[in-house]
Amino acid sequence: MDSELTSAAYWEDRQKRLVPAKDEGALKDLLDAVEPFRRSYRDQRWIELGCSPGYVSALLLKRIPFVPFGVDFSRTAYLYKQTMAQVAKIEATLFHTDLRDFAPESPFDVVMSYGLIEHFVDPLEILEHHLRLCRSGGLIVVALPHFRKLQWVYHRVFDHSDLRRHNLKVMVLDPFQDFSEKHDLDVLSLRHVGRMSFWNVDDTGPQLVAALRKAVSLIVRGFANLIMSNVLPPDRQLYAPWIVFVAKKR
């Protein structure tokens, strides 16, 4: 669709190449940021939008028990159920459809997404669907990558083709604050999250060029992840890899 910066084929290719998350690893900062707000919703119905492959949901389920649901339109949507079974040891419910067409019988207690809204021309339209699917008193949790500042420099050099599939305009705090005021949401958290770390998926171009780019990027990533991430304080706008938005629907 013209409203998307990606396609079903893009997600099928990318998700099939992902290495399963055996432990929290680089996701620990993200999990720590959202966990406290979710504890009062334990054992309730949580749904992840754009859920495949479901690593964050599976790792959260190992921390907090909940009833997992997911909705995804891609041909690799089945990876969500597979991940939940392998990592969290639970049978999850999957709705294989476009979230914009998804009409459940009842709203959910927690509506969440990780790395979803920034792949749309109009991210606020997708935020509206988070709100639509959430019950009154329920929780909305949105995490998206922060590809600005130093993160932009890294991705511009090493991950340019994938960078173009992201809407950088939503990678600031103001749109979420404005959205919350418009819909009278209680903002529980809105901030940059994580230590300086980088990732990339770009393997385009001639084989030699792609191999060289990958080799150099691994050196840069290793320096950031093993050295600078232990020296610099976390959660700084200059280099934090995530933005996290948590709000309660009144």
ZIBELUR-V220245 format. One record per pair of residues at least 24 apart in sequence whose ideal C-beta (glycine too) atoms are under 7 Angstrom apart, sorted by the first residue. I is the first residue (numbers start at 0). J is the second residue. D is the distance in whole Angstrom. If there is no record, write none. Layout:
# ZIBELUR-V220245
i: (I	I)
j: (J	J)
d: (D	D)
This chain:
# ZIBELUR-V220245
i: (2	2	2	3	3	4	4	4	4	4	4	5	5	7	7	7	10	10	11	11	11	13	14	14	14	14	14	15	17	19	20	20	23	25	26	26	28	28	28	28	29	29	29	29	29	30	30	30	32	32	33	33	33	33	34	34	36	36	36	36	37	37	37	38	40	40	40	40	41	43	43	44	44	44	45	45	45	45	46	46	46	46	47	47	48	48	48	48	48	49	49	49	50	51	51	51	51	52	52	52	53	53	53	53	54	55	56	57	57	57	57	58	60	60	61	67	68	68	69	70	70	70	70	71	72	72	98	99	103	106	106	106	106	107	107	107	107	108	108	109	109	109	110	110	111	112	113	114	114	116	116	116	117	117	117	117	117	117	118	118	119	120	122	122	123	123	126	130	130	133	135	135	136	136	137	138	138	139	139	140	141	142	142	143	143	144	144	145	145	145	145	145	145	146	148	148	148	149	149	150	150	153	153	154	157	157	157	157	158	158	158	159	160	160	161	161	161	170	172	175	179	183	184	184	184	184	185	185	185	186	187	187	187	188	188	189	190	190	191	191	191	191	191	191	192	192	192	192	193	193	193	193	193	194	194	195	195	195	195	195	196	196	196	196	197)
j: (119	120	121	118	119	118	119	120	164	165	166	118	164	72	73	74	73	75	73	74	75	200	51	52	73	75	78	75	52	82	54	58	58	196	55	58	192	193	194	233	55	142	192	193	241	58	59	62	192	243	140	142	243	245	62	63	138	187	188	245	63	109	138	63	65	108	109	138	65	108	109	68	107	108	107	108	109	111	70	107	110	132	111	112	98	110	112	115	129	98	112	115	79	75	76	78	79	78	79	82	78	79	82	83	82	113	83	82	83	86	87	86	87	89	87	91	92	107	93	94	96	98	101	95	96	97	128	128	132	132	133	134	137	132	133	134	137	134	137	137	138	140	137	139	140	141	142	143	144	141	143	169	143	144	165	166	169	170	164	165	166	166	166	169	174	178	178	182	248	248	248	249	247	248	248	245	247	246	248	245	244	241	243	170	242	240	241	170	191	239	240	241	242	170	236	237	238	237	238	238	240	197	219	199	199	201	212	216	199	200	201	201	201	203	199	200	201	242	242	244	246	249	246	247	248	249	246	247	249	246	245	246	247	243	245	244	234	243	234	235	236	239	241	242	234	239	241	243	233	234	239	240	241	228	233	223	227	228	231	238	223	224	228	240	223)
d: (6	5	6	6	6	5	7	7	5	7	6	5	5	7	5	6	4	6	6	5	5	6	6	5	7	4	6	6	6	7	4	7	6	6	6	6	6	4	6	6	7	6	6	7	5	6	6	7	5	5	5	7	6	6	6	7	6	5	7	5	6	6	7	6	7	5	5	6	6	4	7	6	5	5	7	7	4	7	7	5	6	7	5	6	5	7	4	6	7	7	6	4	4	5	5	5	5	4	6	5	7	4	4	6	6	5	7	5	5	4	4	7	4	6	6	4	5	7	5	4	6	5	5	7	6	4	6	6	7	6	6	4	7	6	6	7	7	6	5	6	5	7	7	5	4	6	5	6	6	6	6	6	5	7	5	5	6	6	6	7	7	7	6	4	6	6	6	6	7	5	6	7	7	7	5	7	6	5	6	5	4	6	5	7	5	6	6	5	6	6	6	6	5	6	6	5	6	6	4	6	6	5	7	7	5	7	6	4	4	7	4	6	5	5	7	5	5	6	7	5	5	6	4	7	6	7	6	4	6	5	4	6	6	6	4	5	6	6	6	7	5	4	7	6	6	6	4	5	6	7	5	5	5	4	4	5	5	5	6	4	6	5	6	6	6)
